[in-house]
């Protein structure tokens, strides 16, 4: 299917209006922008004031907007209008950003081990060259890119990873992360068959016009299209040279706006956060998107912000204030009001009939409900983390006391379970992206000694590393029992190493053992340095191990000091 033709084509497509609107809400929580939160929940310039957005929600989600703007979304804490005459004092607790960051750290704190299936390579040289090139893809730059993508995926339900190359910038291809609402996907049996990346460009003349650049990915080709329309439609297709931000593409495409990639596969992959998506199950085009960690937790996060704001309001109202009678105020004349200098040390005594009728200075200070607010905030945080699939210990809510690895795993069991579930979705996407990078590297970056058709496998190291002392004690007991080899000891200690690295370490260990206990020259069988060995039958102790037990023969009472007594 080619790019959309010129005309009143709605953009984004109507079938993605609901998912993209939900992603906008999650982006507001993730960014922590309070004005954005107020906008999506019914504040100034809210989505409900947009006719198209209002029509969509009234038709598809009447429960949210039942009762008008002050309906479902407006009943949220961030949808409540500010009281006239009062300052906007709502505060936001960035727990959504903490959850997304926690998810990314659990998955990408360390680089996963990606290995090549030996049965899928032509020769040993291709295996070594391919393995080394994959390590270059996952350098600090690639590692940080994937970690950023995982954080965005936790917030927005998933991300797209696009493989790009420019030999004038880097000698090999790299990964580019795209937001899920910046791509219009086409799925086939749950797999990504084609994708259209789009972005808005700066207007040239009229501020009401909207310029969009569309980039449609298909296996083996990319088609570009430039459109000039309005906020809701694509409008007319223009030449790429009509906008300066797209002019450089004109020299890369043919007369139809198509560029051949030289790779018979999509250059873009989708990396979902976790599935299934409960909210979009009724939308076939949105089912493969995945589920955000914030899905269904938004009311709890709004309640946390409300509790925190109430706590700070108590602090604000609890400031000590004094009230003085009007007769104590000094004026500069009629109509100028009255003032009192609180730092003044000497006051003139005033004669009043009754000082107990409210003419005295009184102090006023409200109680601050610290314990009630603290327990409420803690309970909401715990419930939010649990609903998102994480343990409170993962964010330090239960202290940072040093414990063993077993105790850490027990306390963070829910977080580790969620991590294992997300790896199921991250692994196929990572393997797909790296396979595409290998093919692009060979086709456009002239990578040597690389087999682009290999099969890859990826594995993540344990999130909770075992205690080194406990591991050493276990290995020592196994060695004493003669139940483990040197190769397996190294592999147990360094599970992230591949077989070649383990073999090299075993060779070094054996070399160190030989240098520490050298075999004497001329003694190839280590028989004692070339000295003569007496015959054990001749009564010598030679050849008896040092730790062997010595059994003494019984002494004849009739035999003394080697002399025999005759009968």
N, C-alpha and C positions, 0 to 999 in steps of 0.2 A: 504494500500500500504506500503510495507516494505521500509527499507533504500535502497539507490541506490546500485547496484552491482558493483564489481570491474571493472575497465576499464577506457576508455577515456570519462567519463561522465563530461560534462562541469559544472563548478561550479564558481559562482552561476548559477542557471538555466537560459537559454537564455531569457525566457519570462520575467524575472525580471531585465534584463540588463539596460533597460531604466529607470525604477523607481529607481534602486540603484544608477545609475549615477547621476540622479537629486538630490538624497539625499546627495551624496557626495558634490555637489555644494552647497547645503543649509548648510551642515556641515561646509564648508569653511567660509561662511558668519557668521554662528552662533559662531564659535570659534574665528573669527577675525584673523586667521593666514594668514598673507599676502603672505607667500610663497605658502600656499595651494591655495589661491585665484589665484595667478599667474599660478599655475600648472593647475587648472581646466579651466582657461580661455586662455591657450595658451602660458604660460611662460616657463621657463626652466623645463624640464621633464614633459611637459604638456601631457594631455590625448591624444592629437592629435598625439603625437609621438608613442603612443602604437598602434601596428598594429591592434589588436583586437578592441580597442576602436575607432580607425579611421574608420575601416570597418563598425562598427555599426552605427556611426553617418553619414557616407556617404550614407548608405543604408536607414536609417530611418529618419535622419534629414539633408537632403542635404542643406537646407537653412542656417544651422549654420556653415557648413564647406565649403560652396561654395567659391571657390577661394583659397582653400588650407588652410594652417595653419593661414594665415593672413586674413581669412574669417570672418564668423559671430562671433564666440567666440573671435577671436583675435581682433575684432573691439571694444570689450568692453575695458573699461579703464584699467582693470587689465590684459588684453590680449595684450596690446601694448608693444612691446619690448623696453627695455631701450636703450636710445641713447648712442652709443659708446663714451667713455670718460666722461660720466656724471654719477654722483652717483645715486643710486636707492633711490629717494626721495618721492616715493608714500606713502601717508598716508591713514589710514583707520579710518572711523568713526564707532564705534560699535553699530550702530542703530539696526542691526539685533538682537544682544544679548539683547538690551533694550526691543525690541518688545516681544521676547520670555519670558523674565523675567516679563514683564508687564502682559502677558497672564496668567502666572502661579500665580502671585500675585492676580489677579482678581478672579481666580477660587479657590485658596487654601490658601488665607490669613487666613481664619478660617476653622475649621473642620466642614464639613457638618453633619447634623443630620440624623443618620441612625436608623430607628425604625423597630420593628418586628410587622408584621401583627398579631393581636391578634387571628384572626380566624384560623391561621395556626399552632398554638402551642397546645400541649396536655394539659398543665395545667399552673397555675400561676407561679409555681416554674421554669418551663422551660422558661417562658417568661422573668423572672427577670435574670436568669442565662445567657441566650442567649444575652440579651441586655447588660449586664455587660461585657461579653466577647467581644462583638463587640467594645465597648469603649476601651478595651485593645488593640485590633487590630489597632485602630486609635489613638494610643498614639503619643508622639512626634516623635518616630522613624517611625511609619507608615505614619503620617501626612507629615513629611519631604520627605519620599520616593515618595508619590503621588505628592507632589509639584514639585519635581525634574522631575518626569515623565511627568507632564503637561508642563513644560518648554521645555523638549526635544520634546514632541509631537508638540508644536507650531512651532518648527524649522523644524522637519523632517517629518511632516504629521501625526505622531502617534507613539505610543510605545506599546510594549508587557509587560504585568505584569505577572510574573511567581510566583506561590506560592511554597515556599520551607520550609523545616523544618530540624532542628537538635537540639535535646533536650539537647545536651551537650553545646550548645551555648545559646539557648533561650528556655523557657518552652513551647512556643506556636509558631505556624508557622508565617512567615513574608513574605513580598512582595519583589520581585526582579525585577527591571526595565531593559528591554532589548531594544536596538535600533531596529528600523524597518528593517534595512538591515542586521541584525544579525539573522533573522528568515526567513525561506521559508514557507509561509502559504499554506494551502489548504482550499478553501472556498466551502461551499455548500449553495446555495441560499442566498449568502451574509453573512453567518455565518461561523465562524471559526470551521472547522471540524477536522483538524489535523495541526500540526506545527512542523517544524524541526529546532531546534536551532543549530547553528554551530559557531565554532570559530577556529582560527588558533593557533597551538601550536609551541613552539620553535623547530627549526630544530635540529636534533641530529648529523648528520655527514656532509652531503653535504649541502652547503648553498642554492643550487638551489631547493632542495626538500621542499615541503610544507606539513606539517602534519595538518590534520583537524579532529576535534572531532565533530561528529554529534549526536544530541539528539532528537529523534523523539517522539513527544507527541501524544498519542491517548487516548480516554476515557478509563481509567482503567490501562494504561500501558505506560512505557517509554522504548524505544529501543535505545541502544547506539552503535555507530560504529566509528572505528578509521581508517583513510585513510592516505596513503602516496602518494602524487602526485606532481604536479607542480603548477605554478601560475594560470593555466587555467582549469585543470582537477583534479578530485578527486584522480584518481589512484587506487592502490590496497588497499583492505580492510585488515587491520592488526589486530592482537590480541590486546586487551586493555592493556595487560601487556608489549607491545612493546614500550610504551612511558611512562615515569615516571609521567607525568601529568594526565594520564588516568588509571594508574595501580590500584588506589584505587577503581575504579568502578567495577573491576573484581569480587570482593567479594559480590557485591550487585545484580548481574544479574544472569540469568540462562544460560544454554549452548547456547541459541540463542541470548544472549545479551539483554534480555528483563527483566525489573523490574516491578512487579505489584505494583500499587500505592494504591490499596485498596479503591479507590474513583472512582465511575462510572461517571467521567466527566473529561474534560481537566483540567490540572493544570496550563494552560496558557491562558490568555485572551488578546484581543486586544482593546486598547483604542485609537480611532481615534481623531484627532484634531478637524476637522470640515469637512463637505462634501458639495457638491460633489467635486470630483477631475476633474478639467477641462482638464488638460494636459494628463491624463492617461485614458480617457474615452474609447479609442480604444483598451485598453488592459484589457480583462476580469479579469485576475488574479490580476490586480492592482486597480481595481475600488473601492474595500472596504477599501483601505489604508487611504483615507482621503486627505486633502489638507493642505499644509504648509502655514503658514502666509506669507512666503517669495515668494510664487508662483506668478510669473508675476511682482514682485517688484524688481527683481535683476537689471534691467537696471537703475532704479531710484537710487538704493543704490550705483551702480557704478558711476552715475553722482554726487552723494553727495560726494563720495570720491575724485572725480576729482575736484569738486569745492573747497573742503577743501585743497587739495594739491595745487591748484592754489593760494589760499589765503596765504598759508604758503610760497609759492614761491615768492609772492610779498613782503612778509616780509624779505625774504632772499635777494632778489635783491634790496630792498629799504634801505639796510644798507649804511650809508654814507661812501664814498670812496674818496680819493684824488689822483690826478694824478700830478706827478712832471716830469719836463724835465730830459732827460738822463744826462745832464750836472751836475745836482744836486746829482747824485748818487755817492757814494764812492765805489771804487773798491780795491780789494786786489791784483790786477795784471791782465794781459791779460788772458782772458778765464775764469775768476772766477765770472763774473756777477757783478751786482751793487746792493747796499743796501742803505737805508736811515734810520736813527735813528729818529723816530717820537717823542721820549721823550727828545731829545737833546735840551738844552736851548740856546746855543750860536752857531751861524753858521758864517762862514767866508763870507764876502760880495763878490759877484762875479760880475765881469765887463762884461756886455753883451751889444751888440750893440742896441738891441730893445727888451724891456721886454714885448711888446704887441704882439709878433709874436708866441705865444704859449710856450714861455719859462718860464712863470709864473706858480705857483702852482694853480691848479683849483680843485674845489670840485664837486662831482657828487653824487646825491641822487635821486632815482626814487620815484614817488608818490605811495603810498600804497592804493589800491582801497578797503578800508574797507567797506564802505556802500554797494557797489555793491556786494561784496562777501557775506556780512552778509544777505542781502535780498535774494540772490540766495540760500544760505544754508538753511535759514528759510523756503523758499517756497518748497524746495525739502524735507525737514523734514516733513512738513505738508502734502505734497502729499503722501509720503511714509506711514505715519501713517494712512492716510485716506484710501489708497489702501489696507492696511493690516487689516482695520476694527476697528481703534482706533481713539480716539479724541486726539488732541494736548494737551488738558488740562491734560490728564492722565500722560503725561511725564513732566508736569510743564512748557510747552512752553508758557502758557498764564498767568504765575505768580501763586503765592501761597497766594493770598489775602483771608482772612477768609470770607467765605460766608455761607449761610444757606444750609441745605441739599437739598432743592428744587433747588436752583441755581446750586449746584454741579451736581445734576442729569441732569439738562438741559445742562450744559457744557460738560458732559461726556456721553451724550446719545448714541453716536455711540459705545463707549467702553462697556457700559452696555448692549446694544443690542447684541454685539458680545459675551459678557460673557453669556447671557441667551441662545444664540445659542449653545455655546460650552457645556453648562450644559446638553443639550439634548443628547449629545454624551458621556459625562463623566458619567452620572448617570447609564445607563445600565451596562457599564463596571465595575463601582465601585460595584454595587450590585452583579454582577457575581463573582468578585474576592472575596468579603467577604463571599459569599455562599460557594465558594470552600474552603476558610480558615476554616469555621466552620466544614466542612466535614473532612478535613485533621486533624484538631485539635482533633476531636472525634476519628478518626481512628488511629492516630499515637502519639498523645500527651496526650491521656487519659483525655480529658476535661470532667469534671463532671457537671451535671445540664445544659447541652447545647443541644438544639434540632437542629441537622444539616439540617433538612428539612423545615425550616421556610421560609416564604416569607418576603423579606426586601423591604423597601422603603427609599429613600434618598432625602433630601431637603437641599438647600443652603440658608443661611441667606442673607438678602439684602446687596448688595455691599455698598450702601450709607446708613448709619445709620441715623435715624431721630434725629432731635435736641431734647435733653432731656427736655429742657424748654418747647418747643412746645408740646411734648408728655404729659408732666405733666399738662399743661394748658388744653389740650383736655380732659384728663381723669377727671380733676376737674369739667369741664363743664358738662360732661356726668354724673358724680356722683351727681351734684346739680340737674340735670334734672331727677334723679332716672332712668337712662336709661342704666346702666351698673352694673354688679355684681363685687364683689371683685375678684372672680376667673378670670373673663374676663379682669379686670384691670391688674392683674399680667401677664396674657398671652400676653396682648398687649405690656407691658413693656419688657417682656422677651420671645419673640417668639421662641427662640432657645431651651427653656426648654420643657421637655415632661410633660405629664399630672401628673405624680407622683410628680415631682419637683414643679409644680404649686400648687398642693394640699397641699404640705408641707408648702409652703410660705403662702398660705391662712390661714392655721392653726396657723402659727406664728403671722400673723397680728391680727387675732382674739384674740389670747392669750395676745398680747400686749395691745389690747383695753380693755380687761377685767382687766388686772393688773393696767392700768392707771385709770380706773373708776370702782373700786370694788363695788359690791352690799353689802349693810350693812347686818350684821348678823341678823338673825331673820326676814328678810324682803325679802322673796323669790320673791314677786311680785313687788319689788322696789316702795313701796307706801309711802316712806318718812322716813324710818328708824324705823318702828314699832310704831310711834306716832299715836295717835288717829286723825282721819280725821273728821272734822266737816261736818255737812250736808249743802250742798250749799243752800238748800231751806231755811235754817235758817238765811240767810243773810251773811254768811261767804264767804271769797275769796278762801277758801281751794278748791283745785281741779281745779282751773282756771290756765291755762298755763301762765307763766310769760310774754310771748310775746303777750298775748291776749289784744285786745283793750278794754278800760274801757269806758263805756257810762254813762254819768251823767244824772240823772233825772232832769227835769225842777223844779224850786223852785216856790212854791205857794207864791204870793206876800202877801197874807193875813196871811201867817204862818211865824213866826219869832222866831228863836232860840227854836224850838220845842213847842211854845205856840200857841194856837188857839184863834183867835179873834172872839168874838160872833157878830152876825149880829145885 
